[in-house]
Amino acid sequence: MKIGIMIGADGVNNTLDDVVKIAQHAEKIGLDSVWMANIFSFDAITTLAIIGRETSQIALGTAVTPTYPRHPTAIAQQAMTTAAASGNRFTLGIGLSHQVVIENMLGFSYDKPARHMREYLSVLMPLIRGETAAFNGEEYRVNGVKLDVPGAAAVPVVVAALGPVMLRLAGELADGTNTWMVGPKTMESHIIRRLRDGASAAGRPDPRVVGGFPVILTNKPDAAREKIAQNLTIYGQLPSYRAMLDREGAAGPADIALAGDENLLRGEIARLASIGVTDFNAAIMDVEDGAYARTLEFLASIKVD
């Protein structure tokens, strides 16, 4: 299992230079990957293109970029450019976002999100493989479009999928999933099982599973969880995440956080590897003095088969 960190999900307002330095340091200490959230700050794909020019080995990915505001041909072009800029170390993570954002804030219809994603992938996937897009659906009608980005290989695509239909789509049409607010029991019995079923039905190999988790190395886990609960309150209120927390039997985001000493964290991360998580994406919770640095150092020290 690859070990990486997430940038942008901890509420810290970093400058662009800060973000680049975080990625450079993660690479220096031997982490496998850096994933960037796309919220209401830096554009994640563009930022990772910059990071790609300032690093040489570490894998890069979005966790995740919303689809609705970006036409699939535009996001394909942007993703392939970032792949070329990074020596093909880039994975495109996409997702529906949430109704409160897409419909209430941006004014798009969120009426049929699964249909939207199926059509989106039907246009996107051929393009990022260097093929010609030819698709006519209800939302997208794209014909005769082909992208030629020198230096860009086919870009892996993972979909933020939580519900049964979306998981089947991710397995059938994309390269895997990128999760957030999913506990280990739900990851094993729901996410990975349904994702693999979708891939198997389509004759595709076992998909990639990128699991995002709040993480902190601490000797005061209860106090840390109290602060995590305060910082991540919104995630427990969004319907798609709330459904995953309910499935897990978790009262809120803090209950699925990995918080404890080295033995506990090592065991929990190994458990995720054993159930099929291929990429561990740590959102380090800096809720104690020195928590970020020591958690980062710990993550760099472990290797999980």
C-alpha positions, 0 to 999 in steps of 0.5 A: 500500500502506498502512503501519502498525504492530503493537502487542503482538507485541514482548513489551513490557509497555505500560500502557493509557495507553502503548498509546493514546499509541503510536497517537496518535503513529502518527497524528500522524506520518502512518502509515495504521494501527495493528494490535493483537495479542490475546495474554495482555494487554489485549483488543485490540478493547476497547483499539482502541475506547478508541484510537478515541475518542482518535484521529481518522483512523488506521485500527485493526485486530486482528491477531488476536482468537482465535475459539474463546473468543468466540461469533460473535454476541458478537464481532460486537457488540463489533466493531460497538461499536468501529466506532461508537466509532472512526467506522468505522475498525475492521477485525476480524481473527480467527484460530484461534490454536493448538492448544496454546492452544485445546485444551491451555490453554482446553479447547476441541476443536481437532479440525476448525479449518477447519469451525469457521472456516467456521461462525463466518464463516457466523454472523459475516459477516451480523451485521456487515453488519447482516443477520439470522443464520440458520445451523444447523451442527455447532458453531453454531446461530444463528437470528433474531439481528440487531444494531442498533448506531447509528453502526456501518457494516459491519465489514471482517473479515480472517482469519489464514489460512495453509493452503490450506483457510483461505485459500480460506475467507478469500477466499470468505467474508471480506474478506481475510487477516492474516498473520504469519511469512510470507516474501515468496516464500510470500506471493506463490506461496501466500498471495495466489494461493490467497486470490485464487482463493477470492475469484474463485470466490465472485465477490468482489473482490480481497481485502485482504492485511495482511502482518505482518513483524518490522522494524528499521532498522539498520546491524548487521543480523546482530546485530539478527537474532540478538536477533530470533531470541531474542525470537521463538523461540516463533513458529518452534515453533508448527506453523502458523508453522513450516510457513510458514517451512519453505515459505519455506526460513527457519530461523526468524523472524529470517530473514523479518525486514526488517532493514537500512538504508533502501535495503534496507527500502525495497526489501523493502517495495516488493517486498511491494507489487508482489506484492499486499500491500495493508497492511504491518503492521510489528512494530518490533523494538526490539533496539538503542538507538534502534531503535524511534524511528528505524524508526518515523520511517522508516516514516512517511516512505515511501509505497508505491503 
